[in-house]
Amino acid sequence: MKISIQVQDFDISTELEIMRRGKPHIGAVVNFLGVVRDLNDDIKVSQMTLEHYPGMTEKSIEQIVKKAQERWNIIDSTIIHRVGELNAGDQIVFVAVASAHRGEAFAACEFIMDYLKTEAPFWKKELTAQGAKWVDARVIDDERLKKWDLKS
């Protein structure tokens, strides 16, 4: 399991190669790449700033990966989330999950991403022509998280 909160960009091919190296029993790798959009609710976004609480953020993500490991047979995972100032089109988050079979990899990747979107301790501020504003959670993201029943 790799969890990295970082300012610098990342290379997807390199990350996937590292995750797969020496693990011939991997039969499926599913990944998600999140990119900073230039629009939010039809308002042009020129820049996004992400903040986090060092230590707490990594621990929180580690806990959700452990929950995913309890539900699915995951061989390995990589979660990279960028912080700092990002521009439209910049890579912001990468989640990759490896397993023996695709179904488990798809489900675990979606589970981890739904958690990151709603529960991970990141704070986002968008810069628009109208000024800077903090981004609130979206109802649709909360609804997606409910399907996983995280109370267990």
Protein Blocks (a to p, Z undefined) as FASTA:
>chain_A
ZZdddfbdcdfklmmmmmmgopakbcbdcdddddddfbeehiacfbdcddddehjlmmmm
mmmmmmmmmmpccfbdcddddedjddehiafbdcddddfbfklmmmmmmmmmmmmmmmpc
cddddddfkbpcdddddfklmmmmmmnopmZZ
